[in-house]
Amino acid sequence: MSVWERLVGQGDAVQVLQAAARAGAAVAHGESAAAGALSHSWLFTGPPGSGRSVAARALAAALQCDHPENPGCGQCAACRTVLAGTHPDVKIVATEGLSLKVDDMRELVRRAGSKPVLGRWSVIVIEDADRLGERAADALLKAVEEPPPQTIFMLCAPSTHPDDVSVTIRSRCRHLNLRTPPADAVAHVLREDGLDSETAAWAAAAGQGHIGRSRRLARDAAARDNRAAVLAIPASLTSLRACMKAAAHLISSAEAEAKAISESLDETEVDQLKTALGMGATGKGAVGGVRGAAGQIKDLEKKQKMRLTRNVRDSLDRALVDLAAFYRDVLLVQNRAEVPRAHPDFDDDVRAVAVQVPQAGVLQRIDAILACRTALEQNVKPTIAVEALMAALRL
């Protein structure tokens, strides 16, 4: 399986990336390459689930591939180690918190000046470029403007909007936009995973083009229950009390989901750090840990708290995406459009809302959902943002 097969429903983008990989192989061997085929700074954009980071990793693997005549083979040691995240010349930068820190970017810029150790290129992939603060973006800008000859930057963000990527960084990068994979392409992937055709088709539609989300819905009963609870909300909002109850349920579910994810990681991380610091060691030569150990543990706990906060917001965002798709289905019903719906299994609720809410009201509700997503991105307290949304969705 080549690295390009991981990019589902992105035929046009794959052609661009394959040309860049061939150009990179040519340049690395001292040959001429097609003008403009290879850029030292890339910006991958697209909606969640479109495969931004997958595309970046695929290009990184192809640039390091041991087979220059077929870059991106997916079988050689270079491709496998890049995809596994263990290649010494490919640095993957992601954050479990709400933002990327300026100190991390400065260290990244320093690293970018080093020559590759094993491969042809030194590649730096920033998966959450939209989480760069102003100072962090400024620290990165110079390196993106004038990267060292053997260094390639790849930034991933939802869009080219200034709220996601600064205008100056955007102008220095080659932009490649990815689309939402079509449902039939996602369903094909799920069938290859071993799912039956009916389940694959349902999960592909319910996941709205997000392969990871579709896989989770197909395999995880808890994820299906959470989705069902969210989609039952619009038809239930018959009073202000019902709105507040729905908001409380949505937030508590997001917090419970985030806590379950975090708890599975937090204790292990703390234990590993304590072991690395020598805390609790006994016997001859034990020194009872290194100086500053308490501070390092405190820093880890702070990062874990930030991860929990982000997981809560990510869980809420998934719920809001489902709600927006619900009201899209309402519009399709009202206009008798012959277009596949995102939530055909909630057709009764969709039709009930379609009767009670005029088209202008449906559009207002979609706008309210988008405004809530923006508020959460801007660190508005979830309780305030979600309660305001539920009141706006009231029948």
Contacts in CASP RR format, 6 or more apart in sequence:
PFRMAT RR
TARGET T0000
AUTHOR 0000-0000-0000
METHOD contacts of the structure
MODEL  1
MSVWERLVGQGDAVQVLQAAARAGAAVAHGESAAAGALSHSWLFTGPPGS
GRSVAARALAAALQCDHPENPGCGQCAACRTVLAGTHPDVKIVATEGLSL
KVDDMRELVRRAGSKPVLGRWSVIVIEDADRLGERAADALLKAVEEPPPQ
TIFMLCAPSTHPDDVSVTIRSRCRHLNLRTPPADAVAHVLREDGLDSETA
AWAAAAGQGHIGRSRRLARDAAARDNRAAVLAIPASLTSLRACMKAAAHL
ISSAEAEAKAISESLDETEVDQLKTALGMGATGKGAVGGVRGAAGQIKDL
EKKQKMRLTRNVRDSLDRALVDLAAFYRDVLLVQNRAEVPRAHPDFDDDV
RAVAVQVPQAGVLQRIDAILACRTALEQNVKPTIAVEALMAALRL
1 74 0 8 1.000
2 72 0 8 1.000
2 73 0 8 1.000
2 74 0 8 1.000
3 57 0 8 1.000
3 58 0 8 1.000
3 61 0 8 1.000
3 62 0 8 1.000
3 72 0 8 1.000
3 73 0 8 1.000
3 74 0 8 1.000
3 79 0 8 1.000
3 83 0 8 1.000
4 14 0 8 1.000
4 17 0 8 1.000
4 18 0 8 1.000
4 58 0 8 1.000
4 62 0 8 1.000
4 72 0 8 1.000
6 54 0 8 1.000
6 58 0 8 1.000
7 13 0 8 1.000
7 14 0 8 1.000
7 17 0 8 1.000
7 51 0 8 1.000
7 54 0 8 1.000
7 55 0 8 1.000
7 58 0 8 1.000
7 178 0 8 1.000
8 51 0 8 1.000
8 181 0 8 1.000
8 185 0 8 1.000
8 186 0 8 1.000
8 189 0 8 1.000
8 211 0 8 1.000
9 179 0 8 1.000
9 181 0 8 1.000
9 182 0 8 1.000
9 185 0 8 1.000
10 50 0 8 1.000
10 51 0 8 1.000
10 55 0 8 1.000
10 178 0 8 1.000
10 179 0 8 1.000
10 181 0 8 1.000
13 55 0 8 1.000
13 176 0 8 1.000
13 177 0 8 1.000
13 178 0 8 1.000
16 176 0 8 1.000
17 55 0 8 1.000
17 58 0 8 1.000
17 59 0 8 1.000
17 62 0 8 1.000
17 176 0 8 1.000
18 62 0 8 1.000
18 71 0 8 1.000
19 34 0 8 1.000
19 37 0 8 1.000
20 37 0 8 1.000
20 38 0 8 1.000
20 39 0 8 1.000
20 59 0 8 1.000
20 62 0 8 1.000
20 63 0 8 1.000
21 59 0 8 1.000
21 62 0 8 1.000
21 63 0 8 1.000
21 65 0 8 1.000
21 71 0 8 1.000
21 72 0 8 1.000
22 33 0 8 1.000
22 34 0 8 1.000
22 37 0 8 1.000
22 71 0 8 1.000
23 33 0 8 1.000
23 34 0 8 1.000
23 36 0 8 1.000
23 37 0 8 1.000
23 38 0 8 1.000
24 33 0 8 1.000
24 37 0 8 1.000
24 38 0 8 1.000
24 63 0 8 1.000
24 71 0 8 1.000
24 120 0 8 1.000
24 121 0 8 1.000
25 63 0 8 1.000
25 65 0 8 1.000
25 68 0 8 1.000
25 69 0 8 1.000
25 71 0 8 1.000
25 120 0 8 1.000
26 32 0 8 1.000
26 33 0 8 1.000
26 68 0 8 1.000
27 33 0 8 1.000
27 38 0 8 1.000
28 68 0 8 1.000
28 120 0 8 1.000
28 121 0 8 1.000
29 68 0 8 1.000
39 152 0 8 1.000
39 173 0 8 1.000
39 174 0 8 1.000
40 147 0 8 1.000
40 151 0 8 1.000
40 152 0 8 1.000
40 153 0 8 1.000
41 144 0 8 1.000
41 145 0 8 1.000
41 147 0 8 1.000
41 152 0 8 1.000
41 153 0 8 1.000
41 155 0 8 1.000
41 172 0 8 1.000
41 173 0 8 1.000
41 174 0 8 1.000
42 56 0 8 1.000
42 59 0 8 1.000
42 152 0 8 1.000
42 153 0 8 1.000
42 154 0 8 1.000
42 155 0 8 1.000
42 173 0 8 1.000
42 174 0 8 1.000
42 175 0 8 1.000
42 176 0 8 1.000
43 129 0 8 1.000
43 155 0 8 1.000
43 156 0 8 1.000
43 157 0 8 1.000
43 160 0 8 1.000
43 165 0 8 1.000
43 169 0 8 1.000
43 170 0 8 1.000
43 173 0 8 1.000
43 174 0 8 1.000
43 175 0 8 1.000
43 176 0 8 1.000
44 51 0 8 1.000
44 52 0 8 1.000
44 53 0 8 1.000
44 55 0 8 1.000
44 56 0 8 1.000
44 154 0 8 1.000
44 155 0 8 1.000
44 156 0 8 1.000
44 157 0 8 1.000
44 176 0 8 1.000
44 178 0 8 1.000
45 52 0 8 1.000
45 156 0 8 1.000
45 157 0 8 1.000
45 158 0 8 1.000
45 159 0 8 1.000
45 160 0 8 1.000
45 164 0 8 1.000
45 175 0 8 1.000
45 176 0 8 1.000
45 177 0 8 1.000
45 178 0 8 1.000
46 52 0 8 1.000
46 158 0 8 1.000
46 159 0 8 1.000
46 177 0 8 1.000
46 178 0 8 1.000
46 179 0 8 1.000
46 180 0 8 1.000
47 158 0 8 1.000
47 180 0 8 1.000
48 158 0 8 1.000
48 210 0 8 1.000
48 321 0 8 1.000
49 180 0 8 1.000
49 181 0 8 1.000
49 209 0 8 1.000
49 210 0 8 1.000
49 211 0 8 1.000
49 212 0 8 1.000
49 213 0 8 1.000
50 178 0 8 1.000
50 179 0 8 1.000
50 180 0 8 1.000
50 181 0 8 1.000
50 209 0 8 1.000
51 178 0 8 1.000
52 127 0 8 1.000
52 156 0 8 1.000
52 157 0 8 1.000
52 178 0 8 1.000
53 94 0 8 1.000
53 125 0 8 1.000
53 127 0 8 1.000
53 156 0 8 1.000
55 176 0 8 1.000
55 178 0 8 1.000
56 125 0 8 1.000
56 127 0 8 1.000
56 154 0 8 1.000
56 156 0 8 1.000
57 82 0 8 1.000
57 83 0 8 1.000
57 92 0 8 1.000
57 125 0 8 1.000
58 72 0 8 1.000
59 154 0 8 1.000
60 82 0 8 1.000
60 87 0 8 1.000
60 90 0 8 1.000
60 123 0 8 1.000
60 125 0 8 1.000
60 152 0 8 1.000
60 154 0 8 1.000
61 72 0 8 1.000
61 74 0 8 1.000
61 78 0 8 1.000
61 79 0 8 1.000
61 82 0 8 1.000
61 83 0 8 1.000
61 90 0 8 1.000
62 71 0 8 1.000
62 72 0 8 1.000
62 79 0 8 1.000
63 71 0 8 1.000
63 120 0 8 1.000
63 121 0 8 1.000
63 123 0 8 1.000
63 152 0 8 1.000
64 78 0 8 1.000
64 79 0 8 1.000
64 82 0 8 1.000
64 87 0 8 1.000
64 89 0 8 1.000
64 90 0 8 1.000
64 119 0 8 1.000
64 120 0 8 1.000
64 121 0 8 1.000
64 123 0 8 1.000
65 71 0 8 1.000
65 72 0 8 1.000
65 73 0 8 1.000
65 74 0 8 1.000
65 76 0 8 1.000
65 78 0 8 1.000
65 79 0 8 1.000
66 73 0 8 1.000
66 76 0 8 1.000
66 77 0 8 1.000
66 78 0 8 1.000
66 79 0 8 1.000
67 73 0 8 1.000
67 76 0 8 1.000
72 79 0 8 1.000
73 79 0 8 1.000
74 80 0 8 1.000
74 83 0 8 1.000
78 87 0 8 1.000
78 118 0 8 1.000
78 119 0 8 1.000
81 87 0 8 1.000
82 90 0 8 1.000
85 92 0 8 1.000
87 118 0 8 1.000
87 119 0 8 1.000
88 117 0 8 1.000
88 118 0 8 1.000
89 116 0 8 1.000
89 117 0 8 1.000
89 118 0 8 1.000
89 119 0 8 1.000
89 121 0 8 1.000
89 122 0 8 1.000
89 123 0 8 1.000
90 123 0 8 1.000
90 124 0 8 1.000
90 125 0 8 1.000
91 108 0 8 1.000
91 111 0 8 1.000
91 122 0 8 1.000
91 123 0 8 1.000
91 124 0 8 1.000
91 125 0 8 1.000
92 125 0 8 1.000
92 127 0 8 1.000
93 100 0 8 1.000
93 104 0 8 1.000
93 108 0 8 1.000
93 124 0 8 1.000
93 125 0 8 1.000
93 126 0 8 1.000
93 127 0 8 1.000
93 128 0 8 1.000
94 127 0 8 1.000
94 128 0 8 1.000
95 128 0 8 1.000
95 131 0 8 1.000
96 303 0 8 1.000
96 306 0 8 1.000
96 307 0 8 1.000
96 310 0 8 1.000
97 131 0 8 1.000
97 303 0 8 1.000
97 306 0 8 1.000
97 307 0 8 1.000
97 309 0 8 1.000
97 310 0 8 1.000
98 131 0 8 1.000
98 306 0 8 1.000
98 309 0 8 1.000
98 310 0 8 1.000
98 313 0 8 1.000
98 379 0 8 1.000
99 131 0 8 1.000
99 132 0 8 1.000
99 133 0 8 1.000
99 136 0 8 1.000
100 126 0 8 1.000
100 128 0 8 1.000
100 131 0 8 1.000
100 132 0 8 1.000
100 133 0 8 1.000
100 136 0 8 1.000
101 136 0 8 1.000
102 133 0 8 1.000
102 135 0 8 1.000
102 136 0 8 1.000
102 138 0 8 1.000
102 139 0 8 1.000
104 136 0 8 1.000
105 132 0 8 1.000
105 136 0 8 1.000
105 137 0 8 1.000
105 139 0 8 1.000
105 140 0 8 1.000
106 139 0 8 1.000
108 124 0 8 1.000
108 126 0 8 1.000
108 140 0 8 1.000
108 143 0 8 1.000
109 139 0 8 1.000
109 140 0 8 1.000
109 142 0 8 1.000
109 143 0 8 1.000
111 122 0 8 1.000
111 124 0 8 1.000
112 122 0 8 1.000
112 124 0 8 1.000
112 143 0 8 1.000
112 147 0 8 1.000
112 148 0 8 1.000
112 151 0 8 1.000
112 153 0 8 1.000
113 122 0 8 1.000
113 148 0 8 1.000
113 151 0 8 1.000
114 122 0 8 1.000
115 122 0 8 1.000
115 148 0 8 1.000
115 150 0 8 1.000
116 122 0 8 1.000
116 150 0 8 1.000
120 150 0 8 1.000
121 150 0 8 1.000
121 151 0 8 1.000
121 152 0 8 1.000
122 148 0 8 1.000
122 150 0 8 1.000
122 151 0 8 1.000
122 152 0 8 1.000
123 151 0 8 1.000
123 152 0 8 1.000
123 154 0 8 1.000
124 151 0 8 1.000
124 152 0 8 1.000
124 153 0 8 1.000
124 154 0 8 1.000
125 154 0 8 1.000
125 156 0 8 1.000
126 132 0 8 1.000
126 140 0 8 1.000
126 153 0 8 1.000
126 154 0 8 1.000
126 155 0 8 1.000
126 156 0 8 1.000
127 156 0 8 1.000
128 156 0 8 1.000
128 157 0 8 1.000
129 155 0 8 1.000
129 156 0 8 1.000
129 157 0 8 1.000
129 164 0 8 1.000
129 165 0 8 1.000
129 169 0 8 1.000
130 157 0 8 1.000
130 158 0 8 1.000
130 163 0 8 1.000
130 164 0 8 1.000
130 165 0 8 1.000
132 140 0 8 1.000
132 165 0 8 1.000
132 166 0 8 1.000
134 166 0 8 1.000
137 166 0 8 1.000
137 169 0 8 1.000
140 169 0 8 1.000
141 166 0 8 1.000
141 168 0 8 1.000
141 169 0 8 1.000
141 172 0 8 1.000
143 151 0 8 1.000
143 153 0 8 1.000
144 153 0 8 1.000
144 155 0 8 1.000
144 169 0 8 1.000
144 172 0 8 1.000
144 173 0 8 1.000
145 172 0 8 1.000
147 153 0 8 1.000
153 173 0 8 1.000
155 165 0 8 1.000
155 169 0 8 1.000
155 173 0 8 1.000
157 164 0 8 1.000
157 165 0 8 1.000
158 164 0 8 1.000
159 165 0 8 1.000
160 170 0 8 1.000
160 175 0 8 1.000
163 377 0 8 1.000
180 208 0 8 1.000
180 209 0 8 1.000
181 209 0 8 1.000
181 211 0 8 1.000
182 209 0 8 1.000
183 201 0 8 1.000
183 204 0 8 1.000
183 205 0 8 1.000
183 209 0 8 1.000
183 340 0 8 1.000
184 204 0 8 1.000
186 203 0 8 1.000
186 204 0 8 1.000
186 207 0 8 1.000
186 209 0 8 1.000
186 211 0 8 1.000
186 214 0 8 1.000
187 197 0 8 1.000
187 200 0 8 1.000
187 201 0 8 1.000
187 203 0 8 1.000
187 204 0 8 1.000
188 200 0 8 1.000
189 211 0 8 1.000
190 199 0 8 1.000
190 200 0 8 1.000
190 203 0 8 1.000
190 204 0 8 1.000
190 214 0 8 1.000
190 215 0 8 1.000
190 218 0 8 1.000
191 197 0 8 1.000
191 200 0 8 1.000
193 215 0 8 1.000
193 218 0 8 1.000
195 203 0 8 1.000
195 218 0 8 1.000
199 218 0 8 1.000
200 218 0 8 1.000
202 218 0 8 1.000
202 345 0 8 1.000
203 214 0 8 1.000
203 215 0 8 1.000
203 217 0 8 1.000
203 218 0 8 1.000
204 214 0 8 1.000
205 340 0 8 1.000
205 341 0 8 1.000
205 342 0 8 1.000
205 343 0 8 1.000
205 344 0 8 1.000
206 214 0 8 1.000
206 217 0 8 1.000
206 227 0 8 1.000
206 342 0 8 1.000
206 343 0 8 1.000
206 345 0 8 1.000
207 213 0 8 1.000
207 214 0 8 1.000
207 217 0 8 1.000
207 342 0 8 1.000
208 321 0 8 1.000
208 322 0 8 1.000
208 325 0 8 1.000
208 342 0 8 1.000
213 318 0 8 1.000
216 223 0 8 1.000
217 223 0 8 1.000
217 224 0 8 1.000
217 227 0 8 1.000
226 253 0 8 1.000
226 257 0 8 1.000
226 319 0 8 1.000
227 322 0 8 1.000
229 249 0 8 1.000
229 253 0 8 1.000
230 250 0 8 1.000
230 319 0 8 1.000
230 322 0 8 1.000
230 323 0 8 1.000
231 322 0 8 1.000
231 323 0 8 1.000
231 326 0 8 1.000
231 343 0 8 1.000
231 346 0 8 1.000
231 349 0 8 1.000
232 346 0 8 1.000
232 349 0 8 1.000
233 246 0 8 1.000
233 250 0 8 1.000
233 323 0 8 1.000
233 390 0 8 1.000
233 393 0 8 1.000
234 323 0 8 1.000
234 326 0 8 1.000
234 327 0 8 1.000
234 349 0 8 1.000
234 353 0 8 1.000
234 365 0 8 1.000
234 393 0 8 1.000
234 395 0 8 1.000
235 349 0 8 1.000
235 352 0 8 1.000
235 353 0 8 1.000
235 395 0 8 1.000
236 242 0 8 1.000
236 246 0 8 1.000
237 243 0 8 1.000
237 246 0 8 1.000
237 390 0 8 1.000
237 393 0 8 1.000
237 394 0 8 1.000
237 395 0 8 1.000
238 394 0 8 1.000
238 395 0 8 1.000
239 394 0 8 1.000
240 391 0 8 1.000
240 394 0 8 1.000
242 394 0 8 1.000
243 387 0 8 1.000
243 390 0 8 1.000
243 391 0 8 1.000
243 393 0 8 1.000
243 394 0 8 1.000
244 387 0 8 1.000
244 390 0 8 1.000
246 390 0 8 1.000
247 383 0 8 1.000
247 386 0 8 1.000
247 387 0 8 1.000
247 389 0 8 1.000
247 390 0 8 1.000
250 316 0 8 1.000
250 319 0 8 1.000
250 386 0 8 1.000
250 390 0 8 1.000
251 316 0 8 1.000
251 382 0 8 1.000
251 383 0 8 1.000
251 386 0 8 1.000
253 315 0 8 1.000
253 319 0 8 1.000
254 312 0 8 1.000
254 313 0 8 1.000
254 315 0 8 1.000
254 316 0 8 1.000
254 319 0 8 1.000
254 382 0 8 1.000
255 312 0 8 1.000
257 311 0 8 1.000
257 315 0 8 1.000
258 308 0 8 1.000
258 311 0 8 1.000
258 312 0 8 1.000
258 314 0 8 1.000
258 315 0 8 1.000
259 308 0 8 1.000
261 311 0 8 1.000
262 304 0 8 1.000
262 307 0 8 1.000
262 308 0 8 1.000
262 311 0 8 1.000
265 304 0 8 1.000
265 307 0 8 1.000
266 304 0 8 1.000
269 300 0 8 1.000
269 304 0 8 1.000
270 297 0 8 1.000
270 300 0 8 1.000
270 301 0 8 1.000
273 296 0 8 1.000
273 297 0 8 1.000
273 300 0 8 1.000
274 280 0 8 1.000
274 293 0 8 1.000
274 297 0 8 1.000
277 289 0 8 1.000
277 290 0 8 1.000
277 293 0 8 1.000
277 296 0 8 1.000
277 297 0 8 1.000
278 286 0 8 1.000
278 287 0 8 1.000
278 288 0 8 1.000
278 289 0 8 1.000
278 290 0 8 1.000
278 293 0 8 1.000
279 288 0 8 1.000
279 289 0 8 1.000
279 293 0 8 1.000
280 286 0 8 1.000
280 288 0 8 1.000
280 289 0 8 1.000
281 287 0 8 1.000
281 288 0 8 1.000
281 289 0 8 1.000
312 382 0 8 1.000
313 376 0 8 1.000
313 377 0 8 1.000
313 382 0 8 1.000
316 376 0 8 1.000
316 382 0 8 1.000
316 386 0 8 1.000
317 373 0 8 1.000
317 376 0 8 1.000
320 369 0 8 1.000
320 372 0 8 1.000
320 373 0 8 1.000
320 376 0 8 1.000
320 389 0 8 1.000
322 342 0 8 1.000
322 343 0 8 1.000
323 369 0 8 1.000
323 393 0 8 1.000
324 366 0 8 1.000
324 369 0 8 1.000
324 370 0 8 1.000
325 342 0 8 1.000
325 343 0 8 1.000
326 342 0 8 1.000
326 343 0 8 1.000
326 346 0 8 1.000
326 349 0 8 1.000
326 350 0 8 1.000
326 353 0 8 1.000
327 353 0 8 1.000
327 362 0 8 1.000
327 365 0 8 1.000
327 366 0 8 1.000
327 369 0 8 1.000
328 342 0 8 1.000
328 366 0 8 1.000
329 341 0 8 1.000
329 342 0 8 1.000
329 343 0 8 1.000
329 346 0 8 1.000
329 350 0 8 1.000
330 350 0 8 1.000
330 353 0 8 1.000
330 354 0 8 1.000
330 357 0 8 1.000
330 362 0 8 1.000
331 337 0 8 1.000
331 359 0 8 1.000
331 362 0 8 1.000
331 363 0 8 1.000
332 339 0 8 1.000
332 341 0 8 1.000
333 350 0 8 1.000
333 351 0 8 1.000
333 354 0 8 1.000
334 354 0 8 1.000
334 359 0 8 1.000
334 362 0 8 1.000
335 359 0 8 1.000
341 347 0 8 1.000
341 350 0 8 1.000
343 350 0 8 1.000
353 362 0 8 1.000
353 395 0 8 1.000
354 362 0 8 1.000
356 395 0 8 1.000
357 365 0 8 1.000
357 395 0 8 1.000
364 392 0 8 1.000
365 392 0 8 1.000
365 393 0 8 1.000
368 389 0 8 1.000
368 392 0 8 1.000
368 393 0 8 1.000
369 389 0 8 1.000
369 393 0 8 1.000
371 389 0 8 1.000
372 385 0 8 1.000
372 386 0 8 1.000
372 388 0 8 1.000
372 389 0 8 1.000
375 384 0 8 1.000
375 385 0 8 1.000
375 388 0 8 1.000
376 382 0 8 1.000
376 385 0 8 1.000
END
